[in-house]
């Protein structure tokens, strides 16, 4: 089944630091493999994390060549939730999580959110801070 949704057209190389806000209409298949659908489902109970993923990575864990999305401002920022490996790789590994893996990246983001709220993503707050998710 195909669903239509609004997404943001973001250049392949962009991550937080270059927020693109030109909306386009696209059809997406909401099956496994669609990162946005996976993120939306995983964080359906914490809508602000969905908006953070939109702003931080445009719902991308990897680039089209299969390499892991890295931050443009800080290349240690990794994946869909732009978790900084410099600060979090050791703790994530101790938890059995690999930040290069989509589900581990989201699981660690949930862990951070439960401990610190949205503070780890304050740099991108101008993008997600006024969303409906913040008012829930």
Beta strands, then each sheet from edge to edge (+ up, - down):
strand 1: 2-8
strand 2: 23-29
strand 3: 77-78
strand 4: 83-84
sheet 1: 1+ 2-
sheet 2: 3+ 4-
end
